[in-house]
Amino acid sequence: MYIEREIYSAIEQRITDNSNWLLTNGAKPVADYQWYNKQYEEQENDLPFTRPAVFLEMSDIAWEHHTAFSRKGILRIALHIVQDLYVDGRRESPQNDDFKIQLDYPYLINELFDSWKGAGTCFKRMVLIGTRTDHDNNNLMAHVFTYSAEVVSKKSNNAPS
């Protein structure tokens, strides 16, 4: 398996394995996990997805020698966490408490990944380095959590001689 697939699969598995944990914390499990392709920026166009959703975006990977059979990569990973903004967040609204639960949701997702070492995966570490709230999406609440990640990839010698 090559590194993009390993990263994608490890994050997907971490989200899937912790669906019940999200429920016990009053949150919905992630309904859709995809490779980031500007889905929520272009939602009126042709990229439907169910929510809450998490989209994975990766930076370039800086590689260095690790062992005779592996290399270490440093990269940034952004998780775009998108929910429907279906509640009224005004202070006098009867839905104000539900709105505050929605504000907590991306931080619950973050708890799955900040300082994650990913035992049994390609991840050596993943540390939160930035957050951004995207206010430009009419009926969606979107947050972007960016991590510095260190991964290890086994060298493949599958090329024909």
Secondary structure, 3 states (H helix, E strand, C coil): CCHHHHHHHHHHHHHHHCHHHHHHCCCCCCCEEEECCCCCCCCCCCCCCCCCEEEEEECCCEEEEEECCEEEEEEEEEEEEEEECCCCCCCCCCCHHHHHHHHHHHHHHHHHHCCECCCCCCEEEEEEEEEEEECCCCCEEEEEEEEEEEEEEECCCCCCC
